[in-house]
Amino acid sequence: MRPVDENDPKGLIYEAYRIEGITTEECRTIFLDWALSLQQVEAGAAIPVLLDRHGEEGHPMTEVLRDGLDSAGPARRRGGRKARLG
């Protein structure tokens, strides 16, 4: 039975690790759906928990989660008047 928690509310990451022959592209699609389904936590906080729980070396979802962790930094402004003048 899959663990249900706020880090993987739909169980998408859990299920991705159980799909035999899943591709990186399919994992990216699942990751996007997962990220959009988060309500209680930020992706940057949830990804390390999921990697600890599921992070299987050589699995494409592990690669996608690590990429997501690298890009999940604090939100920052882009553009606006200050950027145009700076």
Rosetta blueprint (number, residue, H / E / L):
1 M L
2 R L
3 P L
4 V L
5 D L
6 E L
7 N L
8 D L
9 P L
10 K L
11 G L
12 L H
13 I H
14 Y H
15 E H
16 A H
17 Y L
18 R L
19 I L
20 E L
21 G L
22 I L
23 T L
24 T H
25 E H
26 E H
27 C H
28 R H
29 T H
30 I H
31 F H
32 L H
33 D H
34 W H
35 A H
36 L H
37 S H
38 L L
39 Q L
40 Q L
41 V L
42 E L
43 A H
44 G H
45 A H
46 A H
47 I H
48 P H
49 V H
50 L H
51 L H
52 D H
53 R H
54 H H
55 G L
56 E L
57 E L
58 G L
59 H L
60 P H
61 M H
62 T H
63 E H
64 V H
65 L H
66 R H
67 D H
68 G H
69 L H
70 D H
71 S H
72 A L
73 G L
74 P L
75 A L
76 R L
77 R L
78 R L
79 G L
80 G H
81 R H
82 K H
83 A H
84 R H
85 L H
86 G L
